[in-house]
Amino acid sequence: MNGPSLPPGPPRKRAREFAEDKLGTTAADANYSPFVATSQHQISRLIDLASIKPEDVVCDLGFGDASLICGVLEASGCNGLGCEIDGNLVSSARSSAAVVKLGDRLVLTEDLIEPYMESDGFKAATVVFLFHVPDQLAQMAPALRVFLSSRPEVRIVSERFEVAGLTCSGSVLGVVDDEEAQSEAGDYFGSRRPGAFLYNSTFVAEASESEIEMPDGLKLEGIREAKEENNFIVEEMIERVYFKGHGVRIEENDEVWDVGAHCGMFLWGAVREAEGNFSYVAFEPVERSRQALTKNVEILLGRSGDWKIHGLAIGREAGEAEMMVYPRMPGNSTLEDYMSERREARATAMKPETAKRLEEGAEMVKVEVRPLRSFAGRPTFLKVDAEGAELQVLQGIGEKQWEALRVVVGEVHDFDGRLKAVKGLLEGRGFSVRSEPAGGVSDAFILSAVRRL
Ligand SMILES: C[S@@+](CC[C@H](N)C(=O)[O-])C[C@H]1O[C@@H](n2cnc3c(N)ncnc32)[C@H](O)[C@@H]1O
């Protein structure tokens, strides 16, 4: 392996201290990747993967000792640039670049990636190299996505890890780099998976006109007519209540189950707020919502991430049911059993024009219903937004699954004393429950329940 050996001590902590030192205490939550150099025999493969030509400008975000970027420039004849947070590495990188006489073909800047990506210098890049831990890559994803969508010629190559939030558009280089894979670096980065992933604008160009922009700038697949509904879900439920107001947390290794996943808005919040890696299982019976959901899960967790989507409804018992699907506001689609009560509640709560829009094109669709206990796995974090079927969803949870559950969040429609029943059930299972009116439709309450210690 090239470059200095790994620093002693637990890697994540070391990387954080390093960032704090540079940035002050505000960086306490940052997940900065430590320095591990790309091995020299990887260089020609990266050049091939990104089809680097002499006219390219290659940027290494976090160039370390610059052995990678210098090697690429020497081998391909292109120009280069990059930034690096660690001043000592920047000095040695500049000396190395001088030794190989790269002169003004290479501009090495001491800076953090985030501000550097806003600079004019960075805008010249046509190829971007990344070698970072997954958490850091995920944080960079929105800015990378914006960069890709505005620049069709740009290629991004991520070493070892996929970028959650981008869809891999090129071939995966299955390189077993023996030396590095066997070295401490493999352990240090928590993965021995070799290879590099290529991203270009192909995926971004495919984004449809129903694209929605999330508060952090990330573009997700939405449902064109349902933008208002999505904004409500994101701003009211996810941002204001779950994570900020009620302070619920998604912890490392949580198994997140999302009942009534719609097009994945909750997952967006989960990815942003999670304190570690989590697995994700979604249940969504409405096909149109599920199509958007599938794209968004790929964007948010990567194609090969730990996730699964089930196309069915969840209830207390297995069976079949008629579902009223509202194509213009699919988040309101509801099982027949609960429909008449909900219609009444809506008639008094919704503005007449909203109610009219809701009903347009509405149709009954047969759906399969299953209880959660019929699925293998033990959710630790459950989100339920099932338009009136919340109580039934909870009643279908298996005993072992109850034991595993730590947090339940969701929307509850309070007809027939449902809110009281849902709260009673959760409290009886040892949870502390908070709820508040959701705004909008008057029978809706947002609820969070955390297991009492
Ligand atoms: C795994 S090393 C890769 C080095 C080089 N790109 C290579 O492949 O040989 C990651 C580098 O990114 C730097 N780094 C991590 N977070 C950074 C940030 N937010 N801004 C600038 N540099 C950063 C680290 O100091 C480290 O040198």
The ligand as an ORCA input file, in Angstrom:
! r2SCAN-3c Opt
* xyz 0 1
  C      -9.373      7.577      1.661
  S      -8.420      9.004      1.469
  C      -8.221      9.046     -0.268
  C      -6.994      9.783     -0.740
  C      -6.880      9.876     -2.256
  N      -8.088     10.421     -2.846
  C      -6.603      8.524     -2.829
  O      -7.528      7.892     -3.305
  O      -5.443      8.099     -2.781
  C      -9.571     10.292      1.842
  C      -8.940     11.652      1.945
  O      -9.982     12.635      2.026
  C      -9.601     13.631      2.973
  N     -10.850     14.227      3.448
  C     -11.816     13.605      4.173
  N     -12.835     14.437      4.378
  C     -12.537     15.600      3.770
  C     -13.219     16.827      3.632
  N     -14.446     17.017      4.137
  N     -12.627     17.811      2.928
  C     -11.402     17.608      2.382
  N     -10.709     16.465      2.490
  C     -11.272     15.467      3.168
  C      -8.831     12.877      4.015
  O      -7.948     13.724      4.732
  C      -8.076     11.852      3.174
  O      -6.841     12.325      2.787
*
